[in-house]
Amino acid sequence: MGAAIARRQFLKNAAAVAGGVAGSRILGPAVGSTQGKELIAYYWYVPVFKEIFPQFEKETGIKIVSLGSYGGNPIWWTKMLAGEVWDFFVPSMDWLQRAARADLLEPLDLRQIPNWKNLSDQGKKVTETELSWGSKIYGVPFSMVINPLVWNTKRIPEKPDSWGSLWDPRYKGKISMKDEARLAVMVAALHTGQNPNSPSNWDQIKAVLLEQKKLVRKYWSTHEEMAEMMATEAAWLSQYTDGRVRKLQKEGVPVDFVVPKEGAPATIDALAIPKKAKNKEAAHRFIDFILRGDVMAKQMQIIGYATFNTASYAAVSPELRSKLAIAKEWKFAWRAHLAPELLNKMDSLWLEVKLG
């Protein structure tokens, strides 16, 4: 969609919230209007939602019916296509874009989500560009997951600043990469100065990945596998997620992460409502509840991912606030929705690299 169109729609809704014009529910549902109703939730971030569900039920009288958690976006996608119904879930950015294009999501009514005001300017921009389709908004940011460069600070004292470190022959046998076609292509594209979502020189992408393969100890598949490799120093350099790095730091592993100067792949896990949801008003109210600073702070404290919610930073300790701050100089390569043929091309290339 055009950013200008999205911005006009976003600001139009915002003005309605602030000015109290146009519509019978401009400031959201009246207090108590959803009493006795329920909300069917399907989610991940299990520790966070188990913490906030009781608080929401107590404050609103809305009963949470939990469908449990899913292990990845393909799971909820398959269930949604099969006709299963729920009211609230947390899709990742590219899957939200895919679902919006397939007309599977309910456009959000920001008039019912006044706490959207807690989003930073960057968060609002992401909302109106990456979490929108046409002139409608389909999700608001919950957490941001970065795939940065992670390194062992004991073995490599000097902070790396480029993806080129994953091609440095000095670290042969101590480099790892995630066994994921898209992420591998994105990193190789950033390394070679190409568009990470649509490289122009595929031969170059393949060549640098084959070159790197000579230095790689192992392509890791699970977060647990990567954590063990970093903890045992089987790997000194890799891609990972910022939240997982912070978890390792808590456990005393000498690691840190950096968003390289070329930028880093990143995604947003968003708050969204399926089109077939039966309790859309309650879902809007729950999303508004989550965007409250004190509630969103629980995500930061329990899971440890950055957020675009400025009010939540004021609700956490100065130490955590500093640790989860989003630096202004960081550049992000958003994991946007890609056409199936492009994803297939990435898969084929990655298979050729691994077999080559």
Disulfide bonds with the S-S distance in Angstrom:
none
